[in-house]
């Protein structure tokens, strides 16, 4: 087992059509953290452009059942959770259970930056 893992920040974000994220809209700039390691979780930094969204979705399929953690680093947004909407901004975090329908939307005029960890 390794003592630690280190990935130097590159600032190289991949611009992805948000339709790829559960049918979202607009564009999301994504940086994958430790993409080449076989960890029991995944981690990304997303930058949602103004008006961009991730589509509503769940992670409760038998072979794809896990919680998802959102930690908001910059900007202003909304997270849809089942039938309610929660406003979020820098420093806010959420841990969402597999059966909860969820999605993120940037409602601000600047980038909404969020760290997402899933597979837990």
N, CA, C and O atoms as a GROMACS GRO file, in nm:
protein
  480
    1UNK      N    1   0.085  -0.118   0.000
    1UNK     CA    2   0.000   0.000   0.000
    1UNK      C    3   0.089   0.124   0.000
    1UNK      O    4   0.190   0.131   0.070
    2UNK      N    5   0.050   0.221  -0.080
    2UNK     CA    6   0.124   0.347  -0.089
    2UNK      C    7   0.109   0.428   0.039
    2UNK      O    8   0.007   0.420   0.107
    3UNK      N    9   0.212   0.508   0.072
    3UNK     CA   10   0.202   0.600   0.186
    3UNK      C   11   0.102   0.711   0.158
    3UNK      O   12   0.027   0.751   0.248
    4UNK      N   13   0.101   0.761   0.034
    4UNK     CA   14   0.009   0.867  -0.004
    4UNK      C   15   0.001   0.874  -0.155
    4UNK      O   16   0.083   0.814  -0.225
    5UNK      N   17  -0.096   0.945  -0.205
    5UNK     CA   18  -0.111   0.970  -0.348
    5UNK      C   19  -0.110   1.121  -0.368
    5UNK      O   20  -0.167   1.195  -0.288
    6UNK      N   21  -0.044   1.166  -0.474
    6UNK     CA   22  -0.034   1.308  -0.500
    6UNK      C   23  -0.064   1.333  -0.647
    6UNK      O   24  -0.013   1.263  -0.735
    7UNK      N   25  -0.147   1.432  -0.672
    7UNK     CA   26  -0.175   1.476  -0.809
    7UNK      C   27  -0.157   1.626  -0.811
    7UNK      O   28  -0.229   1.699  -0.743
    8UNK      N   29  -0.062   1.673  -0.889
    8UNK     CA   30  -0.038   1.817  -0.901
    8UNK      C   31  -0.154   1.881  -0.976
    8UNK      O   32  -0.197   1.832  -1.080
    9UNK      N   33  -0.204   1.991  -0.922
    9UNK     CA   34  -0.312   2.064  -0.988
    9UNK      C   35  -0.265   2.119  -1.121
    9UNK      O   36  -0.163   2.187  -1.128
   10UNK      N   37  -0.340   2.092  -1.223
   10UNK     CA   38  -0.301   2.137  -1.356
   10UNK      C   39  -0.385   2.255  -1.402
   10UNK      O   40  -0.342   2.334  -1.486
   11UNK      N   41  -0.506   2.265  -1.348
   11UNK     CA   42  -0.597   2.368  -1.397
   11UNK      C   43  -0.650   2.336  -1.535
   11UNK      O   44  -0.715   2.419  -1.599
   12UNK      N   45  -0.620   2.214  -1.583
   12UNK     CA   46  -0.668   2.172  -1.715
   12UNK      C   47  -0.806   2.110  -1.702
   12UNK      O   48  -0.820   1.994  -1.664
   13UNK      N   49  -0.906   2.188  -1.734
   13UNK     CA   50  -1.043   2.140  -1.728
   13UNK      C   51  -1.088   2.098  -1.867
   13UNK      O   52  -1.054   2.162  -1.967
   14UNK      N   53  -1.164   1.992  -1.872
   14UNK     CA   54  -1.223   1.941  -1.997
   14UNK      C   55  -1.363   2.000  -2.008
   14UNK      O   56  -1.445   1.984  -1.917
   15UNK      N   57  -1.392   2.070  -2.119
   15UNK     CA   58  -1.525   2.129  -2.138
   15UNK      C   59  -1.618   2.022  -2.195
   15UNK      O   60  -1.594   1.968  -2.302
   16UNK      N   61  -1.726   1.994  -2.119
   16UNK     CA   62  -1.817   1.885  -2.155
   16UNK      C   63  -1.959   1.940  -2.170
   16UNK      O   64  -2.004   2.018  -2.086
   17UNK      N   65  -2.027   1.900  -2.277
   17UNK     CA   66  -2.168   1.934  -2.293
   17UNK      C   67  -2.244   1.870  -2.176
   17UNK      O   68  -2.234   1.750  -2.156
   18UNK      N   69  -2.317   1.949  -2.101
   18UNK     CA   70  -2.385   1.899  -1.980
   18UNK      C   71  -2.490   1.792  -2.009
   18UNK      O   72  -2.536   1.725  -1.917
   19UNK      N   73  -2.529   1.776  -2.135
   19UNK     CA   74  -2.622   1.666  -2.169
   19UNK      C   75  -2.562   1.532  -2.128
   19UNK      O   76  -2.635   1.437  -2.098
   20UNK      N   77  -2.428   1.524  -2.126
   20UNK     CA   78  -2.361   1.400  -2.087
   20UNK      C   79  -2.379   1.371  -1.938
   20UNK      O   80  -2.355   1.258  -1.894
   21UNK      N   81  -2.421   1.469  -1.860
   21UNK     CA   82  -2.442   1.453  -1.716
   21UNK      C   83  -2.591   1.445  -1.689
   21UNK      O   84  -2.652   1.540  -1.641
   22UNK      N   85  -2.648   1.331  -1.719
   22UNK     CA   86  -2.788   1.302  -1.688
   22UNK      C   87  -2.884   1.397  -1.760
   22UNK      O   88  -2.990   1.431  -1.708
   23UNK      N   89  -2.845   1.441  -1.881
   23UNK     CA   90  -2.934   1.525  -1.961
   23UNK      C   91  -2.938   1.670  -1.919
   23UNK      O   92  -3.038   1.738  -1.940
   24UNK      N   93  -2.829   1.719  -1.860
   24UNK     CA   94  -2.823   1.859  -1.816
   24UNK      C   95  -2.821   1.955  -1.934
   24UNK      O   96  -2.838   1.915  -2.050
   25UNK      N   97  -2.800   2.084  -1.904
   25UNK     CA   98  -2.796   2.185  -2.010
   25UNK      C   99  -2.674   2.275  -1.992
   25UNK      O  100  -2.623   2.291  -1.881
   26UNK      N  101  -2.628   2.332  -2.102
   26UNK     CA  102  -2.511   2.420  -2.100
   26UNK      C  103  -2.382   2.340  -2.101
   26UNK      O  104  -2.377   2.230  -2.157
   27UNK      N  105  -2.278   2.396  -2.038
   27UNK     CA  106  -2.146   2.332  -2.038
   27UNK      C  107  -2.090   2.326  -1.896
   27UNK      O  108  -2.109   2.416  -1.814
   28UNK      N  109  -2.021   2.215  -1.870
   28UNK     CA  110  -1.955   2.193  -1.742
   28UNK      C  111  -1.808   2.168  -1.770
   28UNK      O  112  -1.773   2.080  -1.849
   29UNK      N  113  -1.721   2.244  -1.706
   29UNK     CA  114  -1.576   2.222  -1.716
   29UNK      C  115  -1.538   2.126  -1.604
   29UNK      O  116  -1.566   2.153  -1.487
   30UNK      N  117  -1.474   2.015  -1.639
   30UNK     CA  118  -1.448   1.909  -1.542
   30UNK      C  119  -1.299   1.878  -1.532
   30UNK      O  120  -1.230   1.865  -1.633
   31UNK      N  121  -1.251   1.866  -1.409
   31UNK     CA  122  -1.117   1.816  -1.382
   31UNK      C  123  -1.133   1.689  -1.299
   31UNK      O  124  -1.193   1.692  -1.192
   32UNK      N  125  -1.080   1.579  -1.349
   32UNK     CA  126  -1.087   1.452  -1.277
   32UNK      C  127  -0.969   1.443  -1.180
   32UNK      O  128  -0.856   1.473  -1.216
   33UNK      N  129  -0.998   1.403  -1.057
   33UNK     CA  130  -0.895   1.389  -0.955
   33UNK      C  131  -0.860   1.241  -0.943
   33UNK      O  132  -0.948   1.158  -0.923
   34UNK      N  133  -0.733   1.208  -0.955
   34UNK     CA  134  -0.684   1.069  -0.952
   34UNK      C  135  -0.759   0.978  -1.051
   34UNK      O  136  -0.810   0.874  -1.011
   35UNK      N  137  -0.766   1.017  -1.178
   35UNK     CA  138  -0.844   0.936  -1.272
   35UNK      C  139  -0.782   0.799  -1.304
   35UNK      O  140  -0.852   0.710  -1.352
   36UNK      N  141  -0.654   0.783  -1.278
   36UNK     CA  142  -0.586   0.658  -1.317
   36UNK      C  143  -0.562   0.564  -1.200
   36UNK      O  144  -0.480   0.472  -1.210
   37UNK      N  145  -0.632   0.585  -1.090
   37UNK     CA  146  -0.617   0.499  -0.974
   37UNK      C  147  -0.747   0.421  -0.951
   37UNK      O  148  -0.855   0.468  -0.984
   38UNK      N  149  -0.734   0.305  -0.895
   38UNK     CA  150  -0.848   0.219  -0.870
   38UNK      C  151  -0.899   0.236  -0.726
   38UNK      O  152  -0.894   0.142  -0.647
   39UNK      N  153  -0.946   0.356  -0.694
   39UNK     CA  154  -1.000   0.384  -0.562
   39UNK      C  155  -1.147   0.339  -0.557
   39UNK      O  156  -1.209   0.323  -0.662
   40UNK      N  157  -1.202   0.318  -0.438
   40UNK     CA  158  -1.344   0.280  -0.429
   40UNK      C  159  -1.439   0.399  -0.440
   40UNK      O  160  -1.557   0.388  -0.406
   41UNK      N  161  -1.389   0.512  -0.488
   41UNK     CA  162  -1.470   0.633  -0.507
   41UNK      C  163  -1.412   0.710  -0.625
   41UNK      O  164  -1.302   0.681  -0.673
   42UNK      N  165  -1.487   0.809  -0.672
   42UNK     CA  166  -1.444   0.899  -0.779
   42UNK      C  167  -1.455   1.042  -0.728
   42UNK      O  168  -1.540   1.073  -0.645
   43UNK      N  169  -1.369   1.129  -0.780
   43UNK     CA  170  -1.372   1.269  -0.739
   43UNK      C  171  -1.346   1.357  -0.862
   43UNK      O  172  -1.255   1.331  -0.941
   44UNK      N  173  -1.428   1.461  -0.875
   44UNK     CA  174  -1.413   1.560  -0.982
   44UNK      C  175  -1.428   1.700  -0.922
   44UNK      O  176  -1.491   1.718  -0.818
   45UNK      N  177  -1.370   1.797  -0.990
   45UNK     CA  178  -1.402   1.938  -0.968
   45UNK      C  179  -1.479   1.981  -1.093
   45UNK      O  180  -1.431   1.964  -1.205
   46UNK      N  181  -1.596   2.036  -1.072
   46UNK     CA  182  -1.678   2.086  -1.182
   46UNK      C  183  -1.689   2.237  -1.173
   46UNK      O  184  -1.700   2.293  -1.064
   47UNK      N  185  -1.686   2.302  -1.288
   47UNK     CA  186  -1.718   2.443  -1.302
   47UNK      C  187  -1.839   2.453  -1.395
   47UNK      O  188  -1.827   2.434  -1.516
   48UNK      N  189  -1.954   2.484  -1.339
   48UNK     CA  190  -2.074   2.500  -1.419
   48UNK      C  191  -2.081   2.644  -1.464
   48UNK      O  192  -2.077   2.737  -1.383
   49UNK      N  193  -2.091   2.664  -1.594
   49UNK     CA  194  -2.103   2.798  -1.648
   49UNK      C  195  -2.239   2.856  -1.610
   49UNK      O  196  -2.331   2.780  -1.579
   50UNK      N  197  -2.255   2.989  -1.611
   50UNK     CA  198  -2.384   3.048  -1.576
   50UNK      C  199  -2.498   2.984  -1.655
   50UNK      O  200  -2.492   2.974  -1.778
   51UNK      N  201  -2.602   2.942  -1.583
   51UNK     CA  202  -2.719   2.878  -1.645
   51UNK      C  203  -2.705   2.729  -1.669
   51UNK      O  204  -2.804   2.663  -1.701
   52UNK      N  205  -2.586   2.674  -1.654
   52UNK     CA  206  -2.564   2.531  -1.679
   52UNK      C  207  -2.623   2.447  -1.567
   52UNK      O  208  -2.636   2.492  -1.453
   53UNK      N  209  -2.658   2.322  -1.600
   53UNK     CA  210  -2.713   2.232  -1.500
   53UNK      C  211  -2.673   2.088  -1.528
   53UNK      O  212  -2.643   2.050  -1.641
   54UNK      N  213  -2.674   2.011  -1.422
   54UNK     CA  214  -2.664   1.866  -1.429
   54UNK      C  215  -2.808   1.816  -1.420
   54UNK      O  216  -2.885   1.868  -1.339
   55UNK      N  217  -2.845   1.719  -1.500
   55UNK     CA  218  -2.982   1.668  -1.495
   55UNK      C  219  -3.013   1.596  -1.365
   55UNK      O  220  -2.923   1.546  -1.297
   56UNK      N  221  -3.141   1.589  -1.331
   56UNK     CA  222  -3.185   1.517  -1.212
   56UNK      C  223  -3.158   1.368  -1.232
   56UNK      O  224  -3.177   1.314  -1.340
   57UNK      N  225  -3.112   1.303  -1.124
   57UNK     CA  226  -3.076   1.161  -1.132
   57UNK      C  227  -3.066   1.099  -0.994
   57UNK      O  228  -3.063   1.169  -0.893
   58UNK      N  229  -3.062   0.968  -0.990
   58UNK     CA  230  -3.041   0.892  -0.867
   58UNK      C  231  -2.926   0.796  -0.890
   58UNK      O  232  -2.885   0.771  -1.003
   59UNK      N  233  -2.873   0.743  -0.781
   59UNK     CA  234  -2.768   0.641  -0.788
   59UNK      C  235  -2.811   0.522  -0.704
   59UNK      O  236  -2.741   0.483  -0.610
   60UNK      N  237  -2.926   0.464  -0.738
   60UNK     CA  238  -2.978   0.355  -0.656
   60UNK      C  239  -2.999   0.224  -0.731
   60UNK      O  240  -3.072   0.138  -0.683
   61UNK      N  241  -2.937   0.209  -0.848
   61UNK     CA  242  -2.945   0.083  -0.919
   61UNK      C  243  -2.864  -0.022  -0.842
   61UNK      O  244  -2.765   0.014  -0.779
   62UNK      N  245  -2.902  -0.149  -0.844
   62UNK     CA  246  -2.834  -0.251  -0.763
   62UNK      C  247  -2.681  -0.253  -0.777
   62UNK      O  248  -2.611  -0.268  -0.677
   63UNK      N  249  -2.627  -0.239  -0.897
   63UNK     CA  250  -2.482  -0.242  -0.916
   63UNK      C  251  -2.420  -0.103  -0.922
   63UNK      O  252  -2.301  -0.089  -0.948
   64UNK      N  253  -2.500  -0.002  -0.897
   64UNK     CA  254  -2.457   0.138  -0.911
   64UNK      C  255  -2.519   0.219  -0.798
   64UNK      O  256  -2.574   0.327  -0.822
   65UNK      N  257  -2.511   0.168  -0.675
   65UNK     CA  258  -2.579   0.230  -0.561
   65UNK      C  259  -2.475   0.295  -0.470
   65UNK      O  260  -2.392   0.226  -0.412
   66UNK      N  261  -2.481   0.428  -0.458
   66UNK     CA  262  -2.384   0.496  -0.373
   66UNK      C  263  -2.432   0.636  -0.335
   66UNK      O  264  -2.522   0.692  -0.398
   67UNK      N  265  -2.370   0.688  -0.232
   67UNK     CA  266  -2.394   0.827  -0.191
   67UNK      C  267  -2.308   0.920  -0.276
   67UNK      O  268  -2.212   0.878  -0.341
   68UNK      N  269  -2.346   1.047  -0.274
   68UNK     CA  270  -2.272   1.148  -0.349
   68UNK      C  271  -2.253   1.269  -0.257
   68UNK      O  272  -2.347   1.313  -0.191
   69UNK      N  273  -2.131   1.321  -0.254
   69UNK     CA  274  -2.099   1.437  -0.172
   69UNK      C  275  -2.070   1.555  -0.263
   69UNK      O  276  -1.991   1.545  -0.357
   70UNK      N  277  -2.135   1.669  -0.236
   70UNK     CA  278  -2.109   1.794  -0.306
   70UNK      C  279  -2.049   1.892  -0.205
   70UNK      O  280  -2.102   1.909  -0.096
   71UNK      N  281  -1.937   1.956  -0.242
   71UNK     CA  282  -1.880   2.063  -0.162
   71UNK      C  283  -1.861   2.183  -0.255
   71UNK      O  284  -1.787   2.174  -0.353
   72UNK      N  285  -1.928   2.293  -0.225
   72UNK     CA  286  -1.931   2.409  -0.314
   72UNK      C  287  -1.815   2.503  -0.283
   72UNK      O  288  -1.800   2.550  -0.170
   73UNK      N  289  -1.733   2.530  -0.384
   73UNK     CA  290  -1.611   2.607  -0.370
   73UNK      C  291  -1.626   2.754  -0.409
   73UNK      O  292  -1.560   2.841  -0.352
   74UNK      N  293  -1.713   2.781  -0.506
   74UNK     CA  294  -1.734   2.919  -0.555
   74UNK      C  295  -1.872   2.930  -0.616
   74UNK      O  296  -1.931   2.830  -0.659
   75UNK      N  297  -1.924   3.051  -0.619
   75UNK     CA  298  -2.046   3.080  -0.692
   75UNK      C  299  -2.174   3.056  -0.615
   75UNK      O  300  -2.174   3.032  -0.494
   76UNK      N  301  -2.286   3.064  -0.690
   76UNK     CA  302  -2.419   3.047  -0.634
   76UNK      C  303  -2.497   2.950  -0.721
   76UNK      O  304  -2.494   2.956  -0.844
   77UNK      N  305  -2.567   2.858  -0.654
   77UNK     CA  306  -2.642   2.760  -0.730
   77UNK      C  307  -2.762   2.709  -0.654
   77UNK      O  308  -2.796   2.758  -0.546
   78UNK      N  309  -2.825   2.610  -0.715
   78UNK     CA  310  -2.937   2.541  -0.654
   78UNK      C  311  -2.915   2.392  -0.672
   78UNK      O  312  -2.861   2.346  -0.773
   79UNK      N  313  -2.956   2.317  -0.571
   79UNK     CA  314  -2.956   2.171  -0.581
   79UNK      C  315  -3.100   2.126  -0.567
   79UNK      O  316  -3.166   2.154  -0.467
   80UNK      N  317  -3.147   2.056  -0.669
   80UNK     CA  318  -3.279   1.996  -0.661
   80UNK      C  319  -3.267   1.863  -0.588
   80UNK      O  320  -3.181   1.781  -0.621
   81UNK      N  321  -3.351   1.842  -0.488
   81UNK     CA  322  -3.354   1.718  -0.411
   81UNK      C  323  -3.498   1.671  -0.405
   81UNK      O  324  -3.581   1.732  -0.337
   82UNK      N  325  -3.528   1.563  -0.477
   82UNK     CA  326  -3.666   1.515  -0.489
   82UNK      C  327  -3.754   1.631  -0.530
   82UNK      O  328  -3.741   1.682  -0.642
   83UNK      N  329  -3.845   1.676  -0.443
   83UNK     CA  330  -3.939   1.782  -0.481
   83UNK      C  331  -3.907   1.917  -0.417
   83UNK      O  332  -3.994   2.002  -0.408
   84UNK      N  333  -3.783   1.937  -0.372
   84UNK     CA  334  -3.747   2.066  -0.314
   84UNK      C  335  -3.618   2.118  -0.377
   84UNK      O  336  -3.542   2.042  -0.437
   85UNK      N  337  -3.595   2.248  -0.363
   85UNK     CA  338  -3.476   2.313  -0.416
   85UNK      C  339  -3.407   2.385  -0.301
   85UNK      O  340  -3.470   2.458  -0.225
   86UNK      N  341  -3.274   2.364  -0.291
   86UNK     CA  342  -3.196   2.427  -0.186
   86UNK      C  343  -3.092   2.517  -0.251
   86UNK      O  344  -3.018   2.474  -0.339
   87UNK      N  345  -3.086   2.643  -0.207
   87UNK     CA  346  -2.986   2.737  -0.257
   87UNK      C  347  -2.852   2.704  -0.191
   87UNK      O  348  -2.846   2.676  -0.071
   88UNK      N  349  -2.744   2.709  -0.270
   88UNK     CA  350  -2.610   2.677  -0.221
   88UNK      C  351  -2.511   2.784  -0.264
   88UNK      O  352  -2.531   2.852  -0.365
   89UNK      N  353  -2.402   2.796  -0.187
   89UNK     CA  354  -2.294   2.888  -0.220
   89UNK      C  355  -2.166   2.838  -0.155
   89UNK      O  356  -2.164   2.733  -0.091
   90UNK      N  357  -2.059   2.914  -0.172
   90UNK     CA  358  -1.926   2.878  -0.122
   90UNK      C  359  -1.931   2.829   0.022
   90UNK      O  360  -1.988   2.894   0.110
   91UNK      N  361  -1.869   2.711   0.046
   91UNK     CA  362  -1.860   2.655   0.180
   91UNK      C  363  -1.971   2.558   0.215
   91UNK      O  364  -1.961   2.487   0.315
   92UNK      N  365  -2.079   2.554   0.136
   92UNK     CA  366  -2.188   2.462   0.163
   92UNK      C  367  -2.150   2.321   0.117
   92UNK      O  368  -2.072   2.304   0.024
   93UNK      N  369  -2.207   2.221   0.183
   93UNK     CA  370  -2.183   2.083   0.143
   93UNK      C  371  -2.310   2.001   0.162
   93UNK      O  372  -2.397   2.037   0.242
   94UNK      N  373  -2.319   1.891   0.088
   94UNK     CA  374  -2.434   1.800   0.096
   94UNK      C  375  -2.384   1.659   0.078
   94UNK      O  376  -2.297   1.633  -0.005
   95UNK      N  377  -2.439   1.566   0.155
   95UNK     CA  378  -2.417   1.423   0.136
   95UNK      C  379  -2.554   1.365   0.103
   95UNK      O  380  -2.646   1.372   0.184
   96UNK      N  381  -2.568   1.308  -0.016
   96UNK     CA  382  -2.699   1.269  -0.069
   96UNK      C  383  -2.706   1.117  -0.080
   96UNK      O  384  -2.617   1.053  -0.136
   97UNK      N  385  -2.812   1.061  -0.027
   97UNK     CA  386  -2.834   0.917  -0.030
   97UNK      C  387  -2.871   0.868  -0.169
   97UNK      O  388  -2.921   0.947  -0.250
   98UNK      N  389  -2.847   0.740  -0.199
   98UNK     CA  390  -2.868   0.687  -0.334
   98UNK      C  391  -3.008   0.705  -0.390
   98UNK      O  392  -3.024   0.731  -0.509
   99UNK      N  393  -3.110   0.691  -0.305
   99UNK     CA  394  -3.248   0.694  -0.355
   99UNK      C  395  -3.304   0.835  -0.373
   99UNK      O  396  -3.418   0.851  -0.417
  100UNK      N  397  -3.226   0.937  -0.340
  100UNK     CA  398  -3.271   1.076  -0.354
  100UNK      C  399  -3.240   1.127  -0.495
  100UNK      O  400  -3.126   1.121  -0.541
  101UNK      N  401  -3.343   1.178  -0.562
  101UNK     CA  402  -3.326   1.240  -0.694
  101UNK      C  403  -3.254   1.372  -0.672
  101UNK      O  404  -3.293   1.450  -0.584
  102UNK      N  405  -3.148   1.399  -0.752
  102UNK     CA  406  -3.070   1.521  -0.731
  102UNK      C  407  -3.018   1.578  -0.861
  102UNK      O  408  -3.006   1.506  -0.961
  103UNK      N  409  -2.986   1.707  -0.860
  103UNK     CA  410  -2.927   1.776  -0.974
  103UNK      C  411  -2.881   1.914  -0.932
  103UNK      O  412  -2.938   1.974  -0.840
  104UNK      N  413  -2.777   1.966  -0.998
  104UNK     CA  414  -2.718   2.096  -0.965
  104UNK      C  415  -2.746   2.194  -1.079
  104UNK      O  416  -2.744   2.157  -1.197
  105UNK      N  417  -2.772   2.320  -1.043
  105UNK     CA  418  -2.790   2.427  -1.143
  105UNK      C  419  -2.717   2.551  -1.096
  105UNK      O  420  -2.724   2.589  -0.979
  106UNK      N  421  -2.646   2.616  -1.189
  106UNK     CA  422  -2.581   2.744  -1.162
  106UNK      C  423  -2.684   2.854  -1.186
  106UNK      O  424  -2.730   2.873  -1.299
  107UNK      N  425  -2.720   2.926  -1.080
  107UNK     CA  426  -2.817   3.036  -1.093
  107UNK      C  427  -2.749   3.172  -1.083
  107UNK      O  428  -2.816   3.275  -1.086
  108UNK      N  429  -2.616   3.173  -1.070
  108UNK     CA  430  -2.543   3.298  -1.058
  108UNK      C  431  -2.493   3.349  -1.192
  108UNK      O  432  -2.518   3.289  -1.296
  109UNK      N  433  -2.420   3.460  -1.187
  109UNK     CA  434  -2.366   3.520  -1.309
  109UNK      C  435  -2.219   3.481  -1.330
  109UNK      O  436  -2.159   3.518  -1.431
  110UNK      N  437  -2.161   3.408  -1.235
  110UNK     CA  438  -2.024   3.359  -1.245
  110UNK      C  439  -2.023   3.207  -1.240
  110UNK      O  440  -2.129   3.145  -1.227
  111UNK      N  441  -1.907   3.149  -1.249
  111UNK     CA  442  -1.888   3.004  -1.242
  111UNK      C  443  -1.938   2.951  -1.107
  111UNK      O  444  -1.916   3.014  -1.003
  112UNK      N  445  -2.005   2.836  -1.108
  112UNK     CA  446  -2.036   2.761  -0.986
  112UNK      C  447  -1.937   2.645  -0.982
  112UNK      O  448  -1.941   2.556  -1.066
  113UNK      N  449  -1.848   2.647  -0.883
  113UNK     CA  450  -1.742   2.547  -0.873
  113UNK      C  451  -1.775   2.452  -0.758
  113UNK      O  452  -1.802   2.497  -0.647
  114UNK      N  453  -1.773   2.323  -0.786
  114UNK     CA  454  -1.812   2.223  -0.686
  114UNK      C  455  -1.720   2.101  -0.694
  114UNK      O  456  -1.685   2.055  -0.803
  115UNK      N  457  -1.683   2.050  -0.579
  115UNK     CA  458  -1.611   1.923  -0.573
  115UNK      C  459  -1.717   1.815  -0.551
  115UNK      O  460  -1.802   1.827  -0.463
  116UNK      N  461  -1.710   1.709  -0.631
  116UNK     CA  462  -1.806   1.600  -0.623
  116UNK      C  463  -1.729   1.471  -0.596
  116UNK      O  464  -1.633   1.438  -0.666
  117UNK      N  465  -1.773   1.398  -0.494
  117UNK     CA  466  -1.716   1.267  -0.462
  117UNK      C  467  -1.830   1.168  -0.463
  117UNK      O  468  -1.932   1.190  -0.397
  118UNK      N  469  -1.814   1.059  -0.538
  118UNK     CA  470  -1.920   0.958  -0.542
  118UNK      C  471  -1.858   0.818  -0.542
  118UNK      O  472  -1.740   0.800  -0.570
  119UNK      N  473  -1.943   0.722  -0.512
  119UNK     CA  474  -1.899   0.583  -0.504
  119UNK      C  475  -1.883   0.536  -0.361
  119UNK      O  476  -1.833   0.426  -0.336
  120UNK      N  477  -1.926   0.618  -0.268
  120UNK     CA  478  -1.911   0.586  -0.126
  120UNK      C  479  -2.027   0.501  -0.078
  120UNK      O  480  -2.032   0.464   0.040
   0.00000   0.00000   0.00000
